[in-house]
C-alpha cells in the first residue's frame, strides 16, 4: 500500500509539482494575511462567560464607547528637571491640535489640566516632572486606530525639547502588534537561513537541501493562506500564530524530509532509483503518517482549551502538519524522482552515511551497543537528572499581563514606567464593579442605600485604596455639613474658642480631592460656592484676631451666617452626590455611574497596589469574595455582580490558562497513547513512551523557570507557556519515539531485541539528532525576538527538544525497550515471535 506513494509520485511527478505550485500561488495572491485579519489583544480570546469579559461587554453595552478602557490612550509629558514654561505651552498646543479639525481621526475627547484646573493634582505629579493627558477614541479597533496613533507620535516631533510618550491601553496594543510583526519577519528570515545552513551541513549537497526547502516553503505558504481565509471567515486567530507556524512547519517539516531523504539515500545505494523510492516510501510513509497523525492529534487536543488563542493556534498548527504530511507523501518523492541520483550532487558515495555497527568505534553504533548491554545503568542516571529540575517548578510564576509582553524600549512601556514612578498606579487602571438588577431599577432610594452600604463595606478592604462611588462623598459631605452647622450655632456662645474653626482647614483639601475624583463636579453651583464660602470664613476668622471689641458682634454674626451657608452648601452638594434633585452635575453622575435604563450601577475600585503587578492579579479572587460578602449584607436583592477591568482580565486569563493545562495534558496524553498503541499494537511500549514525554516536560519547565526567573530575574513568565510547551514536546517526543521504536520493531523481526536496539540506535541516531538540532534551532530563532511571549516559548521548546533528542530519545527510550524485553511488545505479533526466539 505505502509503496504506492512512491509509484504514484514517480508516474505523475510533473502533475504533482504543478498542482502544488498552483495552489501555493493562489494562496499567496488571494489569501489575507493574519496581520490584517488576526487578533492582537489577547483578552479577546477569553470565553464570553468569563466574569471580566462579561463585565467589559456589559459596560460597553450599557455605558457606551466612552467607558471602554480598550479605546483610551494616555499621553505622558515628562521633564526630569521639572516641567517648565516651554513644556506646558507645547503640551497645550498638542492638546489643542488633538481636538482641532486638523487633528487625528477618531479622537473623541481629551482630559487635561487645560480643560479643568481642578484636575491638576491628579494629572501633574507632586514633583512637577510629569503630566498626563487622557485621550478617548470613538473606536477600539486597533487596525483602524493604527494610523491615528502613528500620526500622534509623529506630532510629538513638532515639539522639540519636550519628551512626549503615547501609552495606555491603545498604546500597549499598538506596540504589541508592531512587536509581533517584527518578530514574524525576523523569525521567518532567521529560520530559513538556519535550515539552509543545517541541511547543507548534513547533506553537503545544495539540491538535497533545496528539496526540503521547496516542500516546507509550500507547506507554510498554503497553511498561512488557509488560516488567513479562516480568520477572515470569523475564526479568531492570534496574529502571533504566524510566528509559531513558521518554526513548527519548518522544524517538523524538515524532520519529515530528513526521514524520507535519509532512508532514500540508504536504499538507493543498494537498489535502482525506482526501487529505492518505492522501498523508501514503503518504510517511511507509515512512520511519518503515524508521526503526523500523532502531532495533529496533539495540536487538536488544544481544542479542549477554553482560552480561544490556545485553541485556534492548535487548529492552525494541525493544519500546517497535515499539509506538510500531504506534501511529504507526494511532492517530496516526486522531487526525488525528478532529480534522481543528482539529488546528492556533488557526492558520489551515496551510501557512505549508512552506519555499520560492526566497524564504528565511536558514535551512535557504540552508543546503541552500550545501551543494549547496560540498560539499567543508562536509564537510572537519566531519570535522576530529569527529575532534579522539578524542584524549580514550585518557584514558577505565570502572568497574562500585556505589559510583560513588551520590550522596555517600546514607547508605551517607557511612558508607563514614568507614570509608575510618579503617580499612584491604582488610579490609572481601577477595577470596575458592575451591579446588575434582574428586575426594576437601581435608582430607587432602597437600591441606592444598598449600593452605598456595599461601597462603604468595600472601602475597608486592604487591597483597595479608594472606592469611587457617588455615595462615598455624599455621606462625607452630609456629615461635614452637620459639623459646620454645629460650629455655626456655637460661635455666638460666650467664651467660644475660635481655634476650633481650624477643623475646617482640611475641608479645602477634601473639596480639591472631590474635584480630582469627580471632574464633573465643577458643573455644580454648590461646589463652586463652597470654596468661596471657605475663603470668606477664613477671612472673617483672621479679622476677629485683630478687630476692636466693638466690631466683634458684627463679625461673629457674619461668621455664623457664612458657616450656615457653607453647611447648607455642603448638604446640598451631598444630596447631589446622593442623586437627589436635578441639574447638570446630577445628570452627569447618573450617566457615569448608572446605565440609562437604571439596571446597571458602576463602582470603581482603585487598588492600593500596582494594578499591573502579579500581586494585583492574585488579589482578584479575594476582592470578588469581598464583593459577594458586601452584597450579601446589603439590602440589594436579585442582583448579579461582575468585577472587570484590566487587572481582572489578566487574572481571568491566567486562571483560564491554568485550568486548560490540566485537561490538555490528560486529553493529549490519552490521544497520543491511543495512536501509539494502534501503531505498535503494544500497551507497555506506548505507556513508557508517553511517560518519557511527561518526564521531559516537567524537567524542561523546571529548567526554564530557573533560567528566566532565577538567572535573568524575570518577574513572571507568559501564562500560555506550560500548555504550548507540553503539546509541542508531546507531539515532537512522540514523533521521534515512533521513528525510533518503529525501527527497533523492524530490526527485531530478524534479530534479538538487544541487537535490534543496538542497530536501531545506530541507524536512527544521526537522523534523530539532525532532526532534533534543526527543530530546536528553528524554535531557538524565536529567542531573537524582543517579544517576551515568543522568546520564552521558543527557548523553552528548543531546550525541551534538545533534552528529548540527546537524553530521552537517544538513551532513555532504547534502554527502557531493553529493560521491558519482549513484554514491551505485548500483545503484538512481535511479542510472540520474541517469545519463541
C-alpha positions in Angstrom: 0.0 0.0 0.0 2.6 2.6 1.1 4.9 1.7 -1.7 2.1 3.0 -3.9 3.0 6.5 -2.8 6.4 6.0 -4.5 5.0 4.6 -7.7 2.3 7.4 -7.9 4.9 10.1 -7.3 7.2 8.8 -10.0 4.4 8.4 -12.6 2.8 11.8 -12.0 5.7 13.8 -10.8 5.1 16.8 -13.1 1.4 17.0 -12.4 2.1 16.8 -8.6 4.6 19.6 -8.8 2.3 21.7 -11.0 -0.7 21.2 -8.7 1.2 22.2 -5.5 2.7 25.2 -7.3 -0.7 26.4 -8.5 -2.2 26.0 -5.0 0.7 27.9 -3.4 0.5 30.7 -5.9 -3.3 31.0 -5.3 -2.8 31.3 -1.5 0.0 33.9 -1.8 -2.1 36.1 -4.2 -5.6 35.7 -2.8 -5.4 34.8 0.9 -5.4 37.6 3.5 -2.6 37.9 6.0 -3.1 37.3 9.7 -1.7 40.7 10.3 -4.8 42.0 8.6 -7.5 39.7 9.9 -6.0 38.3 13.1 -6.4 39.4 16.7 -3.7 41.1 18.7 -5.5 41.8 22.0 -5.2 38.5 24.0 -8.1 39.4 26.2 -10.4 39.0 23.2 -9.7 35.2 23.4 -11.3 34.8 26.8 -14.6 32.9 26.9 -17.6 35.3 26.7 -18.9 33.9 30.0 -15.7 34.8 31.9 -16.6 37.4 34.6 -14.2 40.1 33.4 -15.3 39.7 29.7 -19.0 39.8 30.7 -18.3 43.0 32.7 -16.5 44.6 29.7 -19.3 43.7 27.3 -21.9 44.9 29.8 -20.1 48.1 30.4 -19.8 48.8 26.7 -23.5 47.9 26.1 -24.9 50.0 28.9 -22.4 52.9 29.1 -21.0 53.1 25.5 -17.6 53.5 24.0 -16.6 56.3 26.4 -16.5 53.7 29.2 -14.5 51.2 27.2 -10.9 51.2 28.6 -9.6 49.5 25.5 -10.5 52.6 23.5 -8.4 55.0 25.5 -4.8 56.2 25.4 -2.5 58.2 27.6 0.0 60.9 26.7 2.8 61.4 29.2 4.7 64.7 29.2 8.0 64.4 31.1 10.9 66.5 32.1 13.2 65.1 34.8 14.3 68.6 35.7 10.7 69.7 36.2 8.1 70.9 33.7 9.0 74.4 32.5 7.0 77.0 30.6 8.0 75.6 27.3 6.8 72.1 28.3 3.5 73.4 29.4 3.0 75.6 26.3 3.9 72.7 24.0 1.6 70.3 25.9 -1.3 72.8 25.5 -0.5 73.1 21.8 -0.7 69.3 21.5 -4.0 69.2 23.3 -5.4 71.9 21.1 -4.2 70.1 17.9 -5.8 66.8 19.1 -9.2 68.4 19.4 -8.9 70.6 16.3 -10.4 69.9 12.9 -6.9 69.3 11.6 -6.2 66.8 14.4 -6.2 63.0 14.0 -9.3 61.0 13.3 -11.3 59.1 15.9 -10.3 61.3 18.9 -13.5 61.9 20.9 -12.2 63.7 24.0 -9.1 64.9 25.8 -8.9 65.2 29.6 -6.1 67.5 30.8 -5.3 70.3 33.2 -6.0 72.7 30.3 -9.7 71.5 30.5 -10.0 71.9 34.2 -7.5 73.3 36.7 -9.2 71.2 39.4 -7.6 68.1 37.7 -4.0 69.4 38.4 -3.4 67.2 41.5 -4.4 64.1 39.6 -2.7 64.8 36.3 0.5 66.5 37.4 2.9 64.7 39.6 3.8 66.1 43.1 7.4 66.7 41.9 6.1 68.6 38.8 8.1 66.4 36.4 5.3 64.5 34.8 1.9 65.5 33.3 -0.7 63.2 31.9 -3.4 63.7 29.3 -6.1 61.1 28.7 -7.4 60.6 25.1 -10.7 58.9 24.3 -11.3 57.3 20.9 -14.5 56.6 19.1 -13.4 53.0 18.3 -11.3 50.3 19.9 -10.5 48.5 16.6 -6.7 48.5 16.5 -6.4 48.3 12.8 -8.5 51.4 12.5 -6.5 53.3 15.1 -3.0 52.5 13.9 -2.8 55.5 11.6 -4.1 57.7 14.3 -1.6 56.5 16.8 1.3 56.9 14.3 0.1 60.4 13.5 0.0 61.4 17.2 3.5 60.1 17.7 4.8 61.9 14.7 3.3 65.1 16.0 5.5 64.8 19.1 8.4 65.6 16.8 6.9 69.1 16.2 7.6 70.0 19.8 11.4 69.7 20.3 12.8 69.9 23.8 9.9 68.2 25.5 9.5 64.5 26.0 6.2 63.0 25.0 5.1 59.3 25.2 1.9 57.7 23.9 0.9 54.8 26.2 -2.3 53.4 27.8 -4.4 50.5 26.6 -4.4 51.5 22.9 -0.7 52.3 23.1 0.1 48.9 24.6 -1.9 47.1 21.9 -0.3 49.1 19.1 3.2 48.4 20.2 2.3 44.7 20.9 1.1 44.4 17.3 4.2 46.1 15.9 6.4 43.8 18.1 4.6 40.7 16.7 5.1 41.8 13.1 8.8 42.4 13.7 9.1 39.0 15.4 7.4 37.2 12.5 9.6 38.9 9.9 12.8 38.2 11.8 11.8 34.7 12.7 10.9 33.8 9.1 14.2 35.1 7.8 16.4 33.6 10.5 14.6 30.2 10.3 15.1 29.9 6.6 18.8 30.8 6.8 19.3 28.3 9.7 17.5 25.4 7.9 19.6 26.1 4.7 22.8 26.0 6.7 21.9 22.8 8.6 20.7 21.0 5.6 23.9 21.9 3.7 26.0 20.6 6.6 24.0 17.4 6.8 23.8 16.5 3.1 26.7 18.6 1.6 24.5 18.9 -1.4 22.6 22.1 -2.5 20.0 20.0 -4.3 19.3 17.7 -1.3 18.9 20.9 0.8 16.7 22.5 -1.8 14.1 19.7 -1.8 13.1 20.2 1.8 13.0 23.9 1.4 10.7 23.7 -1.5 8.4 21.3 0.3 8.4 23.2 3.6 8.1 26.6 2.0 5.0 25.5 0.0 3.5 23.9 3.2 3.9 27.2 5.1 2.5 29.4 2.4 -0.5 27.2 1.8 -1.2 26.8 5.6 -0.9 30.6 6.1 -3.4 31.1 3.3 -5.9 28.6 4.7 -5.6 30.1 8.2 -6.0 33.6 6.7 -9.2 32.6 5.0 -10.5 31.0 8.2 -9.7 34.2 10.1 -11.5 36.2 7.5 -14.5 34.0 7.9 -14.7 34.8 11.6 -12.5 32.3 13.5 -10.2 34.2 15.9 -6.6 33.6 15.3 -3.8 35.5 17.1 -1.5 37.5 14.9 1.4 35.8 16.7 0.3 32.4 15.3 2.2 33.3 12.2 5.5 33.0 14.1 4.5 29.6 15.6 3.5 28.3 12.2 6.9 29.3 10.7 9.0 27.5 13.3 6.7 24.5 13.6 6.3 23.8 9.9 9.9 24.4 9.1 11.0 22.3 12.1 8.7 19.4 11.8 8.7 19.5 8.0 12.5 19.3 7.9 12.2 16.3 10.2 9.9 14.5 7.8 12.0 15.4 4.8 15.1 14.1 6.6 13.3 10.8 7.5 12.5 10.4 3.8 15.7 11.5 2.2 18.0 9.8 4.7 16.2 6.5 4.0 16.2 7.1 0.3 20.0 7.7 0.4 20.3 4.4 2.3 18.1 2.5 -0.2 19.3 4.0 -3.4 22.9 2.9 -2.6 21.8 -0.7 -2.9 18.9 -0.5 -5.5 18.0 1.3 -8.7 16.2 4.6 -8.4 12.7 3.3 -8.9 13.0 0.6 -6.4 14.8 3.0 -4.0 11.9 5.4 -4.0 9.3 2.6 -3.6 11.1 1.0 -0.7 11.7 4.3 0.9 8.1 5.3 0.8 7.0 1.8 1.9 9.2 2.0 5.0 8.9 5.7 5.8 5.3 6.5 4.8 3.7 4.7 7.7 6.2 6.2 10.1 5.7 9.8 9.1 1.9 9.2 8.7 1.7 7.9 12.3 4.0 10.7 13.4 1.9 13.4 11.7 -1.3 11.9 13.0 0.1 12.0 16.5 1.3 15.5 16.1 -2.0 16.6 14.6 -4.0 14.9 17.4 -1.7 16.7 19.9 -2.4 20.1 18.4 -6.1 19.4 18.0 -6.2 18.5 21.7 -5.7 22.1 22.3 -9.3 22.4 21.2 -10.4 21.4 24.7 -8.9 24.7 25.9 -11.3 27.5 26.9 -8.8 30.1 26.0 -9.5 30.7 22.4 -6.0 31.7 21.4 -4.7 28.4 22.5 -7.5 26.5 20.8 -7.1 28.3 17.4 -3.3 28.1 17.5 -3.7 24.4 17.8 -6.0 24.3 14.8 -3.5 26.4 12.7 -0.6 24.2 13.6 -2.6 21.0 13.0 -3.5 22.3 9.5 0.2 23.0 8.9 1.3 19.5 9.8 -1.5 17.9 7.7 -0.4 20.0 4.7 3.2 19.0 5.3 2.3 15.4 5.5 0.4 15.6 2.2 3.4 17.3 0.6 5.8 14.8 2.2 3.9 11.8 0.8 3.5 13.3 -2.7 5.8 16.2 -3.6 8.9 15.0 -1.9 9.1 11.6 -3.7 8.1 13.4 -6.9 11.1 15.7 -6.5 13.3 12.8 -5.6 12.2 11.1 -8.8 12.7 14.3 -10.8 16.3 14.9 -9.5 17.2 11.2 -9.3 20.8 10.5 -8.2 21.6 14.1 -8.8 19.8 14.8 -5.6 23.0 14.2 -3.7 25.3 16.0 -6.1 28.3 16.5 -5.8 28.6 13.5 -3.5 29.5 10.3 -5.4 29.4 7.8 -2.5 25.7 8.0 -1.8 25.6 5.1 0.7 28.5 6.3 2.8 26.4 7.8 5.5 24.8 4.4 6.3 26.2 3.3 9.7 27.9 -0.1 10.1 27.6 -1.1 13.7 30.5 -3.5 13.5 33.0 -1.0 12.1 32.2 2.2 14.0 34.4 2.7 17.1 32.5 5.8 18.3 29.2 7.4 17.6 25.7 6.0 17.7 26.7 2.5 16.9 28.8 2.3 20.1 26.0 4.1 22.0 23.5 1.5 20.9 25.8 -1.3 21.9 26.4 0.2 25.3 22.6 0.7 25.9 21.8 -2.8 24.9 24.4 -4.2 27.3 23.8 -1.7 30.2 20.2 -0.6 30.1 19.8 -0.1 33.8 23.0 1.9 34.2 21.7 4.1 31.3 18.1 4.6 32.4 18.6 5.4 36.1 21.0 8.3 35.9 19.0 9.9 33.1 15.8 9.7 35.1 17.5 11.2 38.1 18.9 14.0 36.0 15.4 14.8 34.6 13.7 14.6 38.0 16.1 17.1 39.6 14.8 20.2 37.8 11.3 19.5 39.2 12.5 21.3 42.3 12.4 24.7 40.5 8.7 24.2 39.4 7.5 25.4 42.8 9.0 28.8 42.1 7.4 29.2 38.6 5.3 32.4 38.4 3.0 33.0 35.4 1.3 36.1 34.2 -1.1 37.2 31.5 -0.2 40.9 31.8 0.2 42.5 28.4 3.0 44.7 29.8 5.2 41.7 30.4 5.0 41.1 26.6 6.5 44.4 25.6 10.2 45.4 25.5 11.4 48.1 27.8 12.3 50.0 24.6 8.8 50.4 23.4 7.3 53.9 23.8 4.2 52.6 25.6 6.4 50.8 28.2 8.6 53.9 28.7 5.6 56.1 29.3 4.0 53.7 31.7 7.3 53.3 33.7 7.4 57.1 34.1 3.8 57.2 35.3 4.6 54.3 37.7 7.5 56.3 39.2 5.5 59.5 39.8 1.8 58.6 40.3 -0.3 56.1 42.3 -0.7 53.4 39.7 -4.1 52.3 41.1 -5.7 55.5 39.8 -4.5 54.7 36.3 -6.3 51.4 35.9 -9.1 50.9 38.5 -11.3 47.8 38.8 -14.9 48.1 37.7 -17.7 46.6 39.8 -20.9 46.3 37.9 -24.1 45.6 39.8 -26.9 44.4 37.6 -30.5 44.1 38.8 -32.7 41.4 37.2 -35.8 43.5 37.7 -36.7 47.1 38.3 -34.2 49.9 38.7 -31.2 50.6 40.9 -32.1 54.3 41.1 -34.7 53.7 43.8 -33.9 55.0 47.3 -33.8 51.5 48.7 -31.4 50.3 46.0 -29.2 53.4 46.4 -28.9 52.7 50.1 -27.8 49.2 49.3 -25.2 50.4 46.8 -23.9 52.9 49.4 -23.7 50.2 52.0 -21.8 48.0 49.5 -19.3 50.8 48.7 -18.7 51.6 52.4 -18.1 47.9 53.1 -15.5 47.6 50.3 -13.7 50.7 51.5 -12.3 48.7 54.4 -10.6 46.2 52.1 -6.8 46.3 52.4 -6.4 45.7 48.7 -8.5 48.8 47.8 -7.2 52.3 48.3 -10.3 54.1 47.3 -13.9 53.3 46.3 -15.1 55.6 43.5 -18.9 55.8 44.0 -21.1 58.9 44.4 -22.4 57.6 47.8 -18.9 57.9 49.4 -18.5 61.7 49.1 -22.2 62.1 49.7 -22.0 60.6 53.2 -18.9 62.5 54.0 -20.3 65.9 52.8 -23.5 65.5 54.7 -21.6 64.5 57.9 -19.3 67.5 57.4 -22.3 69.8 56.8 -23.7 68.8 60.2 -20.4 69.6 61.9 -20.2 73.0 60.2 -23.8 73.9 61.2 -22.9 72.9 64.8 -20.0 75.2 64.7 -22.3 77.9 63.4 -24.6 77.5 66.4 -21.6 77.6 68.8 -19.7 80.7 67.6 -22.2 83.1 69.3 -21.8 81.4 72.6 -19.8 83.4 75.2 -16.2 82.3 75.5 -16.3 80.3 72.3 -12.8 79.0 71.3 -12.4 80.2 67.7 -9.4 77.9 67.3 -12.0 75.1 66.8 -12.6 76.6 63.4 -9.2 75.0 62.4 -11.3 71.9 61.9 -12.4 73.4 58.6 -8.9 73.6 57.2 -8.8 70.0 55.8 -12.1 70.7 54.1 -10.4 72.7 51.4 -8.2 69.8 50.5 -11.2 67.5 50.6 -13.0 69.6 48.1 -10.0 69.5 45.8 -9.9 65.7 46.1 -13.5 65.5 45.2 -12.8 67.6 42.1 -10.0 65.2 41.2 -12.1 62.1 41.5 -15.3 63.6 40.1 -14.3 66.2 37.5 -17.9 66.9 36.5 -18.5 68.4 40.0 -17.4 71.8 38.5 -20.9 71.8 36.9 -22.4 72.0 40.4 -23.2 75.5 41.7 -23.0 74.2 45.2 -19.4 73.0 44.7 -18.5 76.4 43.1 -20.0 78.1 46.1 -18.3 76.0 48.8 -14.7 77.2 48.2 -15.6 81.0 48.3 -17.6 80.3 51.5 -14.4 78.7 53.0 -12.4 81.7 51.9 -14.8 84.2 53.5 -14.9 82.2 56.7 -11.1 82.2 56.8 -11.0 85.9 56.2 -13.5 86.7 59.0 -11.7 84.4 61.4 -8.4 86.3 60.7 -10.2 89.7 61.2 -11.5 88.5 64.6 -7.9 88.3 65.9 -7.2 92.0 65.4 -10.7 93.6 65.3 -11.6 96.1 68.1 -14.3 94.7 70.6 -17.0 97.0 69.1 -16.8 95.1 65.8 -16.8 91.6 67.2 -20.6 91.1 67.3 -20.9 92.1 63.7 -18.0 89.9 62.6 -19.3 86.9 64.7 -22.8 87.3 63.1 -21.2 87.4 59.6 -19.1 84.3 60.6 -22.2 82.4 61.8 -24.0 83.3 58.6 -21.2 82.1 56.4 -20.9 78.8 58.4 -24.6 78.2 58.0 -24.3 79.0 54.3 -21.4 76.6 54.0 -23.3 73.9 55.9 -26.2 74.3 53.6 -24.0 74.2 50.6 -22.2 71.1 51.7 -25.5 69.4 52.5 -26.9 70.3 49.1 -23.7 69.1 47.4 -24.0 65.8 49.4 -27.6 65.5 48.2 -26.4 65.9 44.6 -24.0 63.1 45.1 -26.9 61.1 46.5 -28.6 61.8 43.2 -31.3 63.9 44.8 -32.7 66.7 42.6 -31.6 67.5 39.1 -29.1 69.6 37.3 -26.0 69.1 35.1 -23.9 67.5 37.8 -26.6 65.1 38.9 -27.3 64.1 35.3 -23.5 63.6 34.8 -23.3 61.4 37.9 -26.2 59.3 36.7 -24.7 58.9 33.3 -21.3 57.9 34.7 -22.4 55.5 37.4 -25.8 54.2 36.2 -27.0 52.9 32.9 -29.7 54.8 31.1 -32.3 52.2 32.0 -31.1 52.1 35.6 -30.5 48.4 35.6 -26.7 48.6 36.0 -24.7 50.5 38.6 -21.0 51.1 38.3 -18.5 51.4 41.2 -14.8 51.9 40.5 -12.3 50.2 42.9 -8.9 51.8 43.0 -6.3 49.3 44.0 -3.7 50.0 46.7 -1.1 48.1 44.7 0.2 48.3 41.2 -2.8 47.1 39.0 -0.3 45.6 36.5 1.6 43.5 39.2 1.3 39.8 40.0 0.1 40.8 43.5 -2.8 42.6 41.9 -3.7 39.5 39.8 -3.6 37.3 42.9 -5.8 39.7 44.8 -8.8 39.5 42.3 -10.4 36.3 43.8 -10.3 37.8 47.3 -11.8 41.1 46.0 -14.6 39.2 44.3 -15.2 37.3 47.6 -15.4 40.7 49.4 -17.9 42.0 46.8 -20.1 39.0 47.3 -20.0 39.4 51.1 -20.7 43.1 50.8 -23.7 42.5 48.6 -25.0 39.8 51.0 -25.0 42.2 53.9 -26.7 45.0 51.9 -30.4 45.2 51.2 -29.8 44.6 47.5 -31.8 41.6 46.3 -31.9 39.7 43.0 -28.8 41.4 41.6 -25.7 40.0 40.0 -22.2 41.5 40.4 -19.2 41.4 38.0 -15.7 42.7 38.6 -13.9 43.8 35.5 -11.0 46.0 34.4 -7.6 45.3 33.0 -6.3 43.6 36.2 -9.4 41.3 36.4 -8.9 40.4 32.7 -5.3 39.4 33.3 -6.3 37.4 36.4 -9.0 35.6 34.4 -6.6 34.9 31.5 -4.2 33.3 34.0 -6.9 31.2 35.7 -8.3 30.1 32.3 -4.8 29.0 31.1 -4.1 27.1 34.3 -7.4 25.3 34.1 -6.7 24.5 30.5 -3.4 22.9 31.3 -4.7 20.0 33.3 -7.3 19.0 30.8 -5.0 19.4 27.8 -2.3 17.2 29.5 -4.9 14.5 30.2 -6.6 14.6 26.8 -3.3 14.9 24.8 -1.7 12.0 26.7 -4.7 9.7 26.1 -4.8 10.7 22.4 -1.1 10.1 21.8 -1.3 6.9 23.8 -4.1 5.6 21.7 -2.3 6.3 18.4 0.9 4.6 19.6 -1.0 1.6 20.8 -2.7 1.3 17.4 0.5 1.7 15.5 2.7 -0.6 17.6 0.0 -2.9 18.9 1.8 -2.7 22.2 0.5 -1.4 25.5 3.6 -1.2 27.7 5.8 0.4 25.0 3.1 3.1 24.4 2.9 3.8 28.2 6.6 4.2 28.8 6.9 6.4 25.6 4.2 8.7 26.9 5.7 8.8 30.4 9.1 9.8 29.0 7.3 12.8 27.3 5.8 13.8 30.7 9.2 13.4 32.4 10.9 15.6 29.8 8.1 18.2 30.1 8.5 18.6 33.8 12.2 18.8 33.6 12.0 21.5 30.9 9.5 23.6 32.8 11.8 23.4 35.9 14.9 24.4 33.9 13.1 27.2 32.0 11.8 28.6 35.4 15.3 28.6 36.8 16.8 30.2 33.7 14.3 33.1 33.3 13.2 33.8 36.9 16.3 32.9 38.9 19.1 33.8 36.4 17.6 36.6 34.3 15.2 37.7 37.1 12.0 37.7 35.1 9.2 38.6 37.4 6.9 36.1 35.7 6.6 34.0 32.5 3.8 34.1 30.0 0.6 32.2 31.1 0.4 30.1 27.9 3.9 28.7 28.2 3.0 25.5 30.0 0.2 24.5 27.6 2.2 25.3 24.4 5.3 23.6 25.7 3.5 20.4 26.7 1.7 20.0 23.4 4.8 20.7 21.4 7.0 18.3 23.4 4.3 15.7 23.4 4.0 16.0 19.6 7.7 16.1 18.9 8.6 13.5 21.5 6.1 11.1 20.1 7.3 11.8 16.6 10.9 10.8 17.5 9.6 7.9 19.6 7.7 6.4 16.7 10.6 6.8 14.3 13.0 5.1 16.8 10.7 2.4 18.1 9.4 1.5 14.6 13.0 0.9 13.6 13.5 -1.3 16.7 10.5 -3.3 15.7 11.7 -3.6 12.1 15.2 -4.8 13.2 13.6 -7.2 15.8 11.9 -9.1 13.1 15.3 -10.7 12.2 17.4 -10.1 15.3 17.3 -10.5 19.1 15.8 -7.5 21.0 19.2 -6.3 22.2 20.7 -6.5 18.7 17.6 -4.7 17.4 18.0 -1.8 19.9 21.7 -1.7 19.0 21.1 -1.5 15.3 18.1 0.9 15.6 20.0 3.4 17.6 22.9 3.1 15.2 20.7 3.7 12.1 18.4 6.4 13.5 20.8 8.2 15.8 22.2 10.6 13.2 18.8 11.2 11.7 17.1 11.9 15.0 20.0 14.1 16.2 19.9 16.1 12.9 16.1 16.4 13.2 16.3 17.5 16.9 19.0 20.0 16.2 17.1 21.5 13.3 13.8 21.6 15.2 15.5 23.1 18.3 17.3 25.5 16.1 14.1 26.7 14.4 12.5 27.3 17.8 15.6 28.9 19.1 15.3 31.5 16.4 12.4 32.9 18.4 14.9 33.9 21.1 15.9 36.7 18.7 12.6 38.3 19.3 12.1 41.2 21.7 8.6 39.9 22.3 8.8 38.0 25.6 5.9 35.7 25.0 7.5 34.4 21.7 11.0 34.4 23.2 10.0 32.4 26.3 8.1 29.8 24.3 10.8 29.5 21.7 13.6 29.0 24.3 11.5 26.5 26.3 10.6 24.4 23.3 14.2 24.5 21.9 15.5 23.3 25.3 12.9 20.6 25.6 13.6 19.3 22.1 17.4 19.1 22.8 16.7 17.2 26.1 14.4 14.9 24.2 16.9 14.4 21.4 20.1 13.7 23.3 18.7 12.2 26.5 15.2 10.9 26.3 15.1 9.6 22.7 18.7 8.7 22.3 19.3 7.0 25.6 16.3 6.6 27.9 13.7 5.1 25.4 16.0 2.4 24.0 17.2 1.4 27.5 13.6 1.1 28.6 12.9 -1.0 25.5 15.7 -3.4 26.5 14.6 -3.5 30.2 11.0 -4.3 29.2 12.1 -7.0 26.9 9.5 -8.9 24.9 6.8 -7.6 27.4 7.3 -4.2 25.9 5.6 -5.5 22.7 2.7 -7.3 24.3 0.2 -8.2 22.8 1.6 -7.7 19.3 2.9 -10.4 16.9 6.4 -9.3 17.8 5.8 -10.3 21.5 5.0 -13.9 20.4 7.9 -14.0 17.9 10.4 -12.9 20.6 9.0 -15.5 23.0 9.7 -18.3 20.5 13.2 -16.9 20.0 
